[in-house]
Structure formats: structure tokens, C-alpha cells
Amino acid sequence: MSWFDESRELLISALKDAARRTALARAVEAYTSAKYSVLPSIPDLDELSQQVREVKEKAVQMLEELAKQAKESIERASGHAYIARTAEEALKIAEQIIGSGKTIVKSKSLTAEEIKLRKFLEAKGNRVIETDLGEFIVQLRGETPTHIVNPAIHVPREAVAELFSKMVGRRLPSDIPHLVAMARELLREEFFRAEVGVSGANVIAADTGTIFILENEGNARFVTNAPPVHVCIAGFEKVVPSIRDAFNVVRLLPPYATGIMMAGYVSMITGPSKTADIEKTVAYGVHGPKELHVILLDNGRIEMAKHPVLREALYCIRCGGCLYECPIYRILDGFFGANYFAGIGVPWVMYTRSPQEAAFFAYACTTCGRCRELCPLRIDIPSIVEACRAILREKGFTVPRHMQLAENFLKELNPYGEPKNKRASWLQQSESMRKGF
């Protein structure tokens, strides 16, 4: 089966899922209502967006240098930092830090999902618990996320109630606050039982080595604070030059990500837990982690940054707003990507996973430009998708129907492949009909 036929079958299967469609429609309505309510209340929104774009433009020009600077800053703050060139190298580093037979609590991380970290750690004999509610639901269902901010956007509350009912052995109502309370009960003890906490990062300041994590649930704060060892994995693009730059990203992200003025929790982590309360002598591992390990990942980012068009994809702050606004994402019930989604996800999947995984979705995009107009950084996603298609064609990933249409144009000067004499007859008939009117 070809890459195209395989992707097409998966897509058709997803389109038949009525529950998935219902859940996505509810989420889109809730998100768009919240976002358009909060954006007008930010007086300097345009200025802030421009500032963040300029920060990202600068950062992308010096990905390598900033990653090295961040590594040095983290180590200066008594943390451990590593540069991983590939997904395989990042997994090897994680294995050396964590080992096997551990209980691990994990907060949401796109970079961890990119390299399939949870599955890798589980294969090494570890028990890994996703603590973000959406990730927890997806993990229990044996699925992969369908949104970068809301991983279980495709799961309706009725299905969540059924899932949790099986876990606790009694029938639960499909009442969202009740289901959230049940998740709290199920996960609460895991935070304190865990030996390792794994997180991502929304942004990292190169000058101080400070990790910023934005969330609303409070789970990431437990993950990064309760276990004795904290492992953070983040891509090179998450590093910005200064802590001032990082604060600007922190201000811009929540309104576009979840339609709120500011995230419920903003954690700033600079090194492991420490104190100097006894004789001003620094000791590590007080109430928080004794160890902090930060894995900074390239995995195709440096190569992407070299491309004059695709480098703009590295500006993305992962708000996920373009997904909710994308007509194709809605039509396909969220089945529009792999580890990254929609038009902005195409280069990310192509560079961090494989061209084959990105191909179907690259051609599914209509390049309508709605994402570009609604992106806080005005990333030119349609041009990025077109550039990806050019690369994919060079690698042999072409849609059979598209190739047939192109062949028809070259041979008969029309997309239908009709011979010229037949087409001339058809045109004459059309002209006669036009005159009749």
C-alpha cells in the first residue's frame, strides 16, 4: 500500500467518527468565543506581537549559539544540560539519566511527543503517567494527541465518563466538573510517589538558563517540583536571548492558546531546589528536586533554519490557535497532522519525523491563508506549505491524481485529458448555448 492510500484510509476512518466531530465542534465554539472576548482587552497586543516576532527572528538566526549559551547558564545554576542532535541521541541521554524501573510523572511536552519519549521509557521498564488531563485521557485510550494545546480535543465528555467509569468500577456522570474531580483523585498520589518528573518548556532564557512553563491545571508544577529528579526536554527554538524576551512570549501565549489573559500558573525554574539558610552555605535538594536535567534538542531544527522560507516555522510559539481556525482541521475532525498539526505542522513533521508522514497533510492544506491572518506572529504558513510541497515532490511524494492532471495539461492542454478535437466540439456547443440565451 502506498503512503497516499494508507493515509487516505486513516482519514476516511476518522471522518466516520461522529463522536470525534461532536467533541471538536464543542471545543472550537468554546475556544473562539473565549479568544475573541479577551484579545480586545490587551491594549498593546499589536506591539507585543511584533516584539515577539522580532525576538524569534533574531533567535532563529542564532539557534546553535543560544542553545550553547542556555546550556552554560543552566550548568552555572547547578543544573545539568545536554545538546542532542537527533531524537535517538535525546532518548539515549534520557535513558542514562532515568534508567529503568522508575515511576515517572510527565506533563505535556510537544518535544517529548516528537521523539516518542513516553513509549521509549515504558519499553525500558518504567511506569510513565501523563498528568495533563488531556494527555491522561489520550494515554488511557491508547491514542495520540490531536491538538498541541488540547490533546484530547477529539474526545467528548460522554466518552471520558465511560473511560473513567471503567477505571473506578462505578458509573460516572458525563458532568465535566465531576470528571475533572475524578482525574484529580486518580492522579494526586502519583506526583508524590514518582521518582522522576518529565516536562517540556514553553520558553527558555539563554542569559539566565530559566525555564518557563505555562499551564492552567497545576500538574506541571507538581511534576517539576515533587519528584527528586526533574528532566526537561525542549527544542532549540524554545530558547530566546534574554529573560526579558521570555517574559514577552509569556504575555503573548495565553490569549491565543486558551483565550485567557494569563495562564493560571507560570513556573520559572532556574536550577535545582536549593537553600543557604544555614551559615549561608548553599545546599541542594530542599523541598523541590535535587537534580535538574535539561535536554536541548536539534532534530532537524538547524537544517530548517537554513531554508529561506521554512525557517519562519521556527517562530511558532505553539499557541495552537491556527488549528481551531483552520477549515481543513475542522473538516477532518482534527485528523490533520502527526505529532504537529495543520499547515504549521507540515514542516515540523517533515523535519522532525519524516517526509512520508508529512506528505498527505501537505497536500490536504488549501493554503487559504486564514492561519496566517490569525497567527499572533503573522507566520506565512501558506508559503511554508508550498515550499514543503516542492521538497516533497523532489523526494518523490506526489499525489497520483495531481500527477494525472498535470499530465493531461501537458498532453491535451486541459485537466480532463480530452483530445483537442473533442474539446473544440464542446466549446462550439457552449458558444451556441451562450448565444441562445
C-alpha positions in Angstrom: 0.0 0.0 0.0 1.4 3.4 -1.0 1.9 6.3 1.5 -1.1 8.1 -0.1 -3.5 5.1 0.1 -2.5 4.4 3.7 -3.1 8.0 4.8 -6.4 8.1 2.9 -7.7 5.1 4.6 -6.9 6.5 8.0 -8.6 9.8 7.1 -11.8 8.1 5.9 -11.9 6.1 9.2 -11.6 9.4 11.2 -14.3 11.1 9.2 -16.8 8.4 10.1 -16.3 9.1 13.8 -19.4 11.1 14.8 -18.3 11.4 18.5 -15.0 12.9 17.4 -16.8 15.5 15.3 -19.1 16.4 18.2 -16.2 16.9 20.6 -14.3 19.1 18.1 -17.3 21.3 17.3 -17.9 22.0 21.0 -14.2 22.8 21.6 -14.0 25.2 18.6 -17.0 27.1 19.7 -15.7 27.4 23.3 -12.2 28.5 22.2 -13.2 31.0 19.6 -15.7 32.7 21.9 -13.1 33.0 24.7 -10.3 34.2 22.4 -12.3 36.9 20.7 -13.5 38.1 24.1 -10.1 38.6 25.6 -8.0 39.9 22.7 -9.6 43.4 22.6 -8.7 43.8 26.3 -5.0 43.7 25.6 -4.1 47.4 24.7 -0.6 46.7 23.3 -1.4 43.5 21.5 -0.1 44.5 18.1 3.1 46.0 19.6 3.6 42.9 21.7 3.1 40.6 18.8 5.7 42.5 16.7 8.2 42.4 19.6 7.9 38.6 20.0 8.2 38.2 16.2 11.4 40.2 16.2 12.7 38.1 19.2 12.0 34.9 17.3 13.6 36.2 14.1 16.8 37.0 16.0 16.8 33.7 17.9 16.4 31.6 14.7 19.4 33.3 13.2 21.5 32.0 16.2 19.9 28.7 17.3 23.2 27.0 17.8 24.7 29.8 19.8 21.7 30.3 22.0 21.4 26.6 22.8 25.1 26.6 23.9 24.5 29.7 26.0 21.5 28.2 27.6 23.4 25.1 28.4 26.2 27.1 30.1 23.7 29.2 32.1 21.8 26.1 33.3 25.1 24.5 34.4 26.1 27.7 36.1 22.9 27.4 38.1 24.0 23.9 39.2 21.7 22.1 36.7 22.8 19.6 34.0 22.3 20.4 30.4 22.8 18.4 27.2 22.8 19.1 23.5 21.1 16.3 21.5 21.4 16.4 17.7 18.8 13.7 16.9 15.8 12.1 18.5 17.8 8.9 19.1 20.5 10.9 20.9 17.9 12.6 23.1 16.4 9.2 24.0 19.8 7.8 24.9 20.5 10.8 27.2 17.1 10.4 28.9 17.8 6.7 29.4 21.2 7.5 31.0 19.5 9.9 33.4 16.4 7.9 34.3 17.4 4.3 33.9 14.7 1.7 34.3 12.2 0.5 36.9 11.1 4.1 37.8 7.8 5.7 38.3 7.7 8.8 36.2 5.1 11.6 36.1 5.0 13.7 32.9 3.5 17.0 32.0 2.6 18.0 28.4 5.5 18.3 26.1 5.4 18.5 22.3 9.1 17.8 22.1 8.7 14.6 24.2 5.8 13.6 21.9 8.0 14.4 18.9 10.6 11.8 19.9 8.1 9.4 21.4 9.7 9.6 24.8 6.9 8.0 26.9 6.9 4.9 24.7 10.6 4.7 24.9 10.8 4.9 28.7 8.0 2.4 29.0 9.9 0.0 26.8 12.8 0.4 29.2 10.7 -0.9 32.1 9.5 2.4 33.5 6.0 3.3 34.5 5.0 6.7 32.9 1.9 8.6 33.9 0.7 11.5 31.8 -0.7 14.2 34.2 -2.1 16.8 31.9 -5.8 15.9 31.8 -6.0 15.7 28.0 -2.8 13.6 27.8 -4.0 11.4 30.6 -7.3 10.7 28.6 -5.4 10.0 25.4 -2.9 7.7 27.2 -5.8 5.7 28.7 -7.4 5.4 25.3 -4.2 4.2 23.7 -4.3 7.1 21.2 -2.1 10.0 20.1 -3.0 13.7 20.7 -4.9 15.6 18.0 -4.1 19.1 19.2 -0.9 20.7 20.5 -2.6 22.5 23.4 -5.7 20.4 24.0 -4.5 16.8 23.3 -7.9 15.2 23.8 -10.0 17.7 21.9 -11.5 14.9 19.9 -12.9 13.0 22.9 -16.4 14.1 24.0 -17.3 14.2 27.7 -19.5 11.2 27.3 -16.5 9.1 26.2 -14.4 10.4 29.1 -17.2 9.4 31.6 -17.2 5.9 30.1 -13.4 5.7 30.3 -13.2 6.8 33.9 -16.2 4.6 34.9 -14.2 1.6 33.8 -11.2 2.7 35.8 -13.1 3.2 39.1 -15.6 0.4 38.7 -18.7 2.5 39.0 -20.9 4.6 36.7 -19.9 8.3 36.5 -22.0 11.1 35.0 -20.8 12.9 31.9 -20.6 16.1 34.0 -17.3 17.9 33.3 -16.5 19.2 36.8 -17.2 15.7 38.2 -14.9 14.1 35.7 -12.1 16.7 36.4 -12.5 15.9 40.2 -12.1 12.2 39.4 -9.0 12.9 37.4 -7.6 14.8 40.4 -8.4 11.9 42.7 -6.8 9.4 40.3 -3.6 11.3 39.8 -3.0 13.0 43.1 -0.8 10.4 44.8 1.2 9.7 41.7 3.0 13.1 42.0 4.5 12.2 45.4 5.1 8.5 44.5 7.2 9.4 41.4 11.0 9.3 41.3 11.3 11.4 38.2 9.3 14.3 36.7 9.5 15.0 33.0 8.4 18.2 31.4 8.7 20.4 28.4 9.3 24.2 28.3 7.3 27.0 26.7 10.4 29.2 26.5 13.9 29.3 27.9 16.0 32.4 28.6 19.6 31.8 27.4 21.1 34.5 29.6 19.9 33.0 32.9 19.0 29.4 31.9 15.5 30.0 33.3 12.8 27.6 32.1 9.3 29.0 31.8 6.3 26.6 31.9 2.8 27.9 31.4 -0.3 25.9 32.4 -3.7 26.1 34.0 -4.1 22.7 35.7 -1.2 22.9 38.2 0.0 19.4 37.2 3.3 20.7 35.6 4.1 22.5 38.9 3.8 19.2 40.7 5.8 17.3 38.1 8.6 19.8 38.2 8.6 20.2 42.0 7.6 17.0 43.8 9.9 14.3 42.4 13.6 14.3 43.4 14.7 14.5 39.7 13.3 16.8 37.1 14.1 16.2 33.4 13.1 18.9 30.9 13.3 18.4 27.2 12.9 21.3 24.8 13.7 22.1 21.2 16.4 24.7 20.2 13.6 27.1 19.0 12.3 27.5 22.6 15.5 29.4 23.6 15.4 33.2 23.4 18.3 35.6 24.1 17.1 37.1 27.4 14.7 36.7 30.3 13.1 40.0 29.1 12.4 38.3 25.8 11.0 35.3 27.5 8.5 37.4 29.5 7.1 38.9 26.3 6.5 35.3 25.0 4.8 34.5 28.3 2.5 37.5 27.9 1.5 36.8 24.3 0.9 33.0 24.5 -2.1 32.6 26.9 -4.7 34.7 25.0 -4.0 32.9 21.7 -3.6 29.4 23.3 -6.6 29.3 25.6 -8.4 32.6 25.3 -7.4 33.9 28.8 -5.4 37.0 29.8 -2.7 34.9 31.6 -2.1 31.3 32.4 -3.2 30.0 35.8 0.4 29.0 36.6 3.6 30.4 35.3 6.6 28.5 36.7 10.1 29.9 36.4 12.8 27.2 37.1 16.5 28.2 37.4 18.5 25.2 38.6 17.5 22.6 41.2 16.0 23.3 44.7 18.5 25.0 47.0 18.9 26.9 50.2 21.6 28.9 52.0 19.7 29.3 55.3 22.4 27.6 57.4 25.5 29.7 57.6 24.9 31.0 54.0 26.2 27.7 52.7 24.4 26.5 49.6 22.9 23.0 49.8 20.8 21.4 47.0 17.6 19.4 47.2 15.4 21.1 49.9 11.7 20.7 49.1 12.0 20.6 45.3 14.1 18.4 43.0 17.7 17.6 44.0 18.6 17.4 40.3 17.6 19.3 37.2 18.5 17.9 33.7 17.7 19.9 30.6 17.9 18.2 27.1 18.1 20.7 24.3 17.1 19.1 21.0 18.1 20.0 17.4 16.5 17.1 15.4 16.2 19.0 12.2 15.8 22.5 13.5 19.2 23.7 12.4 18.5 22.4 8.9 15.1 24.0 8.8 16.6 27.4 9.9 18.8 27.3 6.8 15.8 27.4 4.4 14.8 31.0 3.4 11.0 30.2 3.7 10.8 27.3 6.2 12.8 29.0 8.8 9.7 31.0 9.6 8.1 27.9 11.0 10.6 28.1 13.9 8.9 31.4 15.0 5.8 29.4 16.2 5.1 29.8 19.9 2.8 26.8 19.9 -0.4 28.6 20.8 -2.4 26.3 18.6 -4.9 29.0 17.6 -4.4 28.4 13.9 -5.7 24.8 14.4 -9.1 25.9 15.7 -9.4 28.4 12.8 -8.3 26.0 10.1 -11.2 24.8 7.9 -9.4 21.6 6.9 -8.6 20.8 10.5 -12.3 21.1 11.3 -13.5 19.2 8.3 -11.0 16.3 9.0 -12.2 16.2 12.7 -8.7 17.0 13.9 -7.0 14.4 11.8 -4.7 16.8 10.1 -1.1 16.0 11.2 1.1 13.6 13.1 2.9 15.0 16.2 2.3 18.5 14.9 -0.8 19.6 13.2 -2.4 21.7 10.4 -0.4 23.8 7.9 2.2 24.9 10.5 2.7 21.3 11.4 3.7 20.2 7.9 7.4 21.4 8.1 7.7 20.2 11.7 6.6 16.7 10.8 8.7 16.7 7.7 11.9 17.7 9.5 11.4 16.0 12.9 9.8 12.8 11.8 9.8 12.0 8.1 8.7 13.4 4.7 6.3 10.4 4.3 4.4 11.3 7.5 4.1 14.9 6.3 3.2 14.3 2.7 -0.5 13.6 2.8 -1.2 16.6 5.1 1.0 18.9 3.0 -1.3 18.3 0.0 -4.5 18.4 2.2 -3.9 22.0 3.1 -5.7 24.5 0.8 -3.3 27.4 1.6 -6.3 29.6 2.2 -4.3 31.9 4.4 -6.7 32.0 7.4 -4.0 30.7 9.7 -1.6 33.5 8.6 -4.2 36.2 9.3 -4.9 34.9 12.8 -1.4 33.9 13.8 -0.1 36.3 16.6 3.3 36.4 14.7 1.8 36.5 11.2 3.8 33.5 10.1 3.3 32.9 6.4 2.1 29.4 6.7 0.7 29.1 3.1 4.2 29.9 1.7 5.7 27.4 4.1 3.4 24.6 2.9 4.1 25.4 -0.7 7.9 25.2 0.0 7.3 21.9 1.7 5.4 20.5 -1.3 8.3 21.5 -3.6 10.7 19.5 -1.3 8.3 16.5 -1.2 7.9 16.4 -4.9 11.7 16.3 -5.3 11.7 13.3 -2.9 9.0 11.5 -5.0 6.0 12.2 -2.8 3.3 13.2 -5.3 -0.5 12.8 -5.2 -1.5 10.4 -8.1 -4.5 12.5 -9.1 -2.4 15.6 -9.2 0.2 14.0 -11.5 -2.6 12.8 -13.8 -4.0 16.4 -14.0 -0.5 17.7 -14.8 0.0 15.1 -17.5 -3.4 16.0 -19.0 -2.4 19.6 -19.2 0.9 18.9 -20.9 -0.7 16.5 -23.4 -4.1 18.0 -24.1 -3.9 21.5 -22.6 -6.8 20.7 -20.3 -7.2 19.0 -16.9 -9.7 16.4 -18.2 -7.4 14.9 -20.8 -9.9 15.4 -23.6 -8.5 15.4 -27.1 -8.3 18.8 -28.8 -10.9 18.0 -31.5 -13.4 16.8 -28.9 -12.8 19.8 -26.7 -13.3 22.1 -29.7 -16.6 20.5 -30.4 -17.6 21.0 -26.7 -16.5 24.6 -26.9 -18.6 25.2 -30.0 -21.7 23.7 -28.3 -21.1 26.0 -25.3 -20.8 29.0 -27.6 -24.1 28.1 -29.3 -25.8 27.7 -25.9 -24.5 31.1 -24.8 -25.8 32.8 -27.9 -29.2 31.1 -27.4 -29.5 32.9 -24.0 
